[in-house]
Amino acid sequence: MSTTLRLMHVLSVEHDGSIMSLETIWLGIGFLGQGLFFGRWVVQWIASEKKAESQVPVSFWYMSLIGGLITLAYAIYRVDPVFIAGQSIGSIVYVRNLMLISRASQANPPANPSS
């Protein structure tokens, strides 16, 4: 069954009061992952506008990682090797950036005002 036909089938399933189908749940998971993944750009854009220069806040990397992992789970369910490869490699980059940010913040802790 093609992806388009599968999507049409999921969207046309009659609701007879039963629990949502597994397909519908995974579709929701896929949209959640993509929503988080897209939302990271909105966060980055707002942070850049506030500073009037390009900024990549830490939340961008967390949203990338979480959205990427959710999308990876969806890709595994769909058995999509292209999507699986892309999201797997991306997750490594996101974790590495979070490690670098953590290391830098530990090396340069914020100054505490004297009380």
C-alpha positions, 0 to 999 in steps of 0.5 A, spaced: 500 500 500 502 506 498 504 512 503 498 516 500 493 510 500 495 508 507 494 516 509 487 516 506 485 509 509 488 512 516 484 519 515 477 515 513 477 510 518 470 511 521 470 512 529 465 507 532 467 508 539 473 504 539 480 505 541 484 509 536 488 504 531 495 503 532 496 507 525 493 513 528 497 513 534 503 513 530 501 518 525 500 522 532 507 521 534 510 522 527 506 529 527 509 531 534 516 529 533 516 534 526 512 539 530 518 539 536 523 539 530 520 545 527 519 549 533 526 549 534 527 554 528 521 558 531 525 558 538 532 560 534 528 566 530 525 569 537 532 568 540 536 572 535 530 577 534 531 579 541 539 579 541 539 582 534 544 577 532 544 570 530 543 566 536 542 558 538 539 557 545 540 551 548 533 549 548 534 549 540 539 543 541 534 540 546 528 540 542 532 538 536 534 532 540 527 530 543 524 532 536 529 528 532 528 521 537 521 522 536 521 522 529 526 516 529 521 512 533 516 514 527 521 512 522 523 505 525 516 504 525 515 506 518 521 502 516 524 508 512 532 507 512 533 514 509 529 517 515 532 512 520 539 514 517 538 522 517 535 522 524 540 517 527 546 521 525 542 528 527 541 525 534 549 524 535 550 531 533 545 534 538 548 530 543 555 532 542 553 540 542 549 539 548 556 536 551 560 541 549 555 547 552 555 543 558 563 543 558 563 550 557 558 552 562 562 548 567 569 551 565 566 558 566 561 558 571 556 564 571 559 570 576 555 570 583 554 576 586 557 577 593 552 577 599 
